Amino acid sequence: MLENKVALVTGASRGIGKEIALSLAKEGAAVILNYNGSKEKAESAAEEIRAAGGKAETYQCNVSDFEACGAMIQDLIKQYGKIDILVNNAGITRDGLLMKMSEEDFDAVLGTNLKGAFNTIRHMSRYFLKQKCGKIINISSVSGILGNAGQANYSASKAGVIGLTKSVARELASRGINVNAIAPGFIATDMVEAMTEDAKAKMTDAIPLKRIGTTKDIANMAVFLASDASDYITGQVFAVDGGMSI
């Protein structure tokens, strides 16, 4: 499905990003797994792809750094000649009640989750425009749709990703570039596994489908949006959340 395609996945060392990278590679794409601090996990994920017969390499870059993103994109274009698929998954949390939230925690989350997506898109846009094709997939969150107590910074960043997605989709659509977002709900990741069973039970009860989602649920949507099957879809937000945002 994605043979001869090159994909860059940010924040791909674990969780949703790793699963998306694995799934894109399984469909034939050569995948670059971007990471910031988790080198060993990123290398392990890349090796898992290679062991399965896929193509993968890792690239360290803090996506909140505008110049570093530019250098990364330039290096990868020089090496591969193109990038067909950009998945903006890199994200952090610094949860806390608004009245106690520090400016540093607010800025850090916005810097990675929202500005990070802007940085990669900004530097990739010139190449996508020259190619007259490309798929941009931004990972938002159900928190960006509904809001979530204790996550004013995270929810704001993910809502911003939705606005960024829609605006960029309008700007780039005439050149054959598709820009969409995925809004995951309650997904089984390391962060969720650290929760108490009682907390997980209460959250699961609030999901109409009555189960916690998997990283594969998100990756399946990413593969679809990266493929030719989604060529007539742009500027949309796909809530993969078991019905939480109904």
C-alpha positions in Angstrom: 0.0 0.0 0.0 2.8 2.4 0.8 5.7 1.0 -1.2 8.3 3.6 -2.3 6.9 6.1 0.2 9.1 7.8 2.9 7.5 8.7 6.2 8.7 10.8 9.1 7.1 10.1 12.4 7.9 12.4 15.3 7.9 11.1 18.9 8.2 7.5 17.6 10.2 5.8 20.3 7.2 4.4 22.1 3.4 4.3 22.4 1.2 5.6 19.6 4.2 7.0 17.6 6.0 3.6 17.7 2.9 1.7 16.6 2.3 4.2 13.7 5.9 3.7 12.6 5.6 -0.1 12.8 2.4 0.0 10.8 3.6 2.3 8.1 6.7 0.2 7.7 4.6 -3.0 7.5 2.8 -1.4 4.5 6.1 -0.8 2.7 7.1 2.7 3.7 10.7 3.6 4.7 10.2 5.2 8.1 12.3 7.7 10.0 11.6 7.5 13.7 12.2 10.9 15.3 13.0 11.0 19.0 14.2 13.5 21.5 15.6 11.8 24.6 14.7 8.1 24.2 17.5 6.9 21.9 17.5 3.3 23.1 13.8 2.9 22.7 13.8 4.5 19.3 16.7 2.3 18.1 14.8 -0.8 19.5 11.7 0.2 17.5 13.7 0.7 14.4 15.4 -2.7 14.8 12.0 -4.3 15.3 11.0 -2.9 11.9 14.2 -4.0 10.2 13.9 -7.5 11.7 10.5 -7.8 10.1 12.0 -6.9 6.7 11.1 -3.2 6.8 13.2 0.0 6.3 13.8 2.2 9.3 16.3 4.6 10.8 16.2 7.0 13.8 16.9 10.7 14.0 17.3 12.8 17.1 15.7 16.2 17.1 13.7 18.3 19.7 10.8 19.3 17.5 10.1 22.4 19.7 13.4 23.8 18.2 12.6 25.6 15.0 16.2 25.5 13.6 16.8 21.9 14.6 13.6 20.9 12.7 14.8 22.7 9.7 18.1 20.9 9.8 16.4 17.5 10.3 14.1 18.0 7.3 17.0 19.2 5.1 19.1 16.2 6.1 16.3 13.7 5.4 15.4 15.3 2.0 19.1 15.1 1.0 19.3 11.5 2.0 16.0 10.2 0.7 15.2 12.8 -2.0 11.7 13.2 -0.6 9.3 12.8 2.3 5.8 11.6 1.4 4.2 11.3 4.8 4.7 13.5 7.9 3.1 12.3 11.2 3.3 14.9 14.0 3.0 12.7 17.1 5.6 14.1 19.5 3.9 15.3 22.7 4.4 15.8 26.4 2.2 16.3 29.4 2.7 18.6 32.5 -0.7 18.1 34.1 -1.9 20.2 37.0 -4.8 22.5 38.0 -4.7 25.8 36.3 -4.4 27.8 39.5 -1.2 26.0 40.3 0.2 25.6 36.8 3.5 27.3 36.2 4.3 29.3 33.1 7.1 27.0 32.4 4.8 23.9 32.3 2.3 25.7 30.1 5.0 26.9 27.6 6.8 23.5 27.5 3.6 21.6 26.5 2.6 24.2 23.9 6.2 24.3 22.6 6.3 20.6 21.9 2.7 19.7 21.1 1.7 22.6 19.0 4.8 24.5 18.0 6.5 21.2 17.3 3.8 20.4 14.7 4.1 23.9 13.2 7.9 23.6 13.0 7.9 20.4 11.0 5.1 21.5 8.7 6.7 24.8 8.1 10.0 23.3 7.0 8.3 20.5 5.1 5.8 22.7 3.2 8.2 23.9 0.6 9.1 20.3 -0.4 5.5 19.2 -0.4 4.6 22.1 -2.6 7.4 21.2 -5.1 6.2 17.6 -5.1 2.6 18.7 -5.5 1.6 15.8 -3.1 2.1 14.8 0.5 0.2 13.5 3.5 0.3 15.4 6.8 -1.2 13.6 9.8 -1.3 15.5 13.1 -2.0 13.7 16.4 -4.4 15.7 18.5 -6.5 14.3 21.4 -10.0 13.9 22.6 -8.8 16.4 25.3 -8.5 19.0 22.5 -12.1 18.4 21.6 -13.8 18.1 25.0 -11.2 19.7 27.3 -10.1 18.0 30.5 -9.7 19.2 34.1 -6.1 19.4 35.1 -4.9 19.6 31.5 -5.4 23.2 30.5 -2.0 23.3 28.8 -2.4 19.9 27.1 -6.0 20.5 26.0 -5.1 23.9 24.6 -2.2 22.5 22.7 -4.3 19.7 21.2 -7.1 22.1 20.3 -4.5 24.2 18.6 -3.3 21.2 16.6 -6.9 21.0 15.3 -7.0 24.6 14.3 -3.5 24.3 12.7 -4.7 21.2 10.8 -7.7 23.0 9.3 -5.8 26.1 8.3 -2.9 24.3 6.7 -5.3 22.0 4.9 -6.9 25.0 3.3 -3.6 26.5 2.3 -2.1 23.4 0.8 -5.1 21.6 -0.7 -4.8 23.2 -4.2 -1.4 21.5 -4.5 -2.6 18.0 -3.8 -1.5 17.9 -0.2 -3.8 16.3 2.4 -3.7 17.5 6.0 -5.8 15.7 8.6 -5.8 15.0 12.4 -6.4 12.0 14.6 -7.9 12.6 18.1 -7.2 9.5 20.2 -9.3 8.9 23.3 -8.3 6.7 26.2 -5.5 4.5 24.8 -3.5 1.8 26.5 0.0 3.4 26.8 2.6 3.5 29.5 0.8 6.5 31.1 -2.5 4.6 31.3 -0.8 1.5 32.6 0.5 3.6 35.5 -3.0 4.5 36.6 -4.8 2.6 39.4 -7.3 -0.1 38.4 -10.1 2.0 40.0 -9.2 5.0 37.9 -9.0 2.9 34.7 -12.4 1.4 35.5 -14.0 4.8 35.9 -12.6 6.0 32.7 -13.6 2.8 30.8 -17.2 3.3 32.1 -17.3 6.7 30.4 -16.5 5.1 27.0 -19.6 4.1 25.0 -17.7 1.1 23.6 -16.7 0.1 27.1 -13.1 -0.7 26.4 -9.7 1.1 26.4 -8.4 1.7 22.9 -5.1 0.3 21.7 -2.2 2.0 19.9 -3.1 -0.2 16.9 -6.5 1.5 16.7 -4.8 4.8 16.2 -2.2 3.3 13.8 -4.9 1.8 11.6 -6.3 5.3 11.0 -2.9 6.7 10.4 -2.2 4.1 7.7 -5.5 4.9 6.0 -4.8 8.7 6.0 -1.3 8.0 4.7 -2.6 5.9 1.8 -4.1 6.8 -1.6 -7.5 5.7 -0.2 -7.7 9.1 1.6 -6.9 11.3 -1.4 -10.2 13.1 -1.3 -10.1 13.8 2.5 -8.5 16.9 4.0 -8.9 19.2 6.9 -10.8 16.6 9.0 -10.4 15.4 12.6 -11.0 11.7 13.2 -11.9 10.9 16.8 -10.7 7.4 17.5 -12.0 7.3 21.0 -14.7 4.6 21.4 -17.4 7.2 21.3 -16.1 9.5 24.1 -16.6 12.6 22.1 -20.1 11.8 20.9 
